[in-house]
């Protein structure tokens, strides 16, 4: 079995979804760190009036919203370009051979 052509949009849709999910996980982790850091900053400094806690929550919410979008967009574009380059290279050398049982 030889793969001679890959549909770039097909690859891009799957990769974009996967990268978006990865961005959601990373954004969630950053959100927890930001909120914990903001709360620690807000508790340590009584003069700030809790500004650190608010900043941490805003940054955390931003990470959960923005990172999946950024990861999804770049996860869509990168593999689409890679599939186009693969199709060009496979046209020159014949593609990748896969052995299946």
Protein Blocks (a to p, Z undefined) as FASTA:
>chain_A
ZZfbdcfklmmmmmmmmmmmmmmmmmmmmmmmmmmmmmmmmmmmmknnommmmmmmmmmm
mmmmmmmmmmmmmmmmmmmmmmmmmmmmmmmnnpaadddZZ
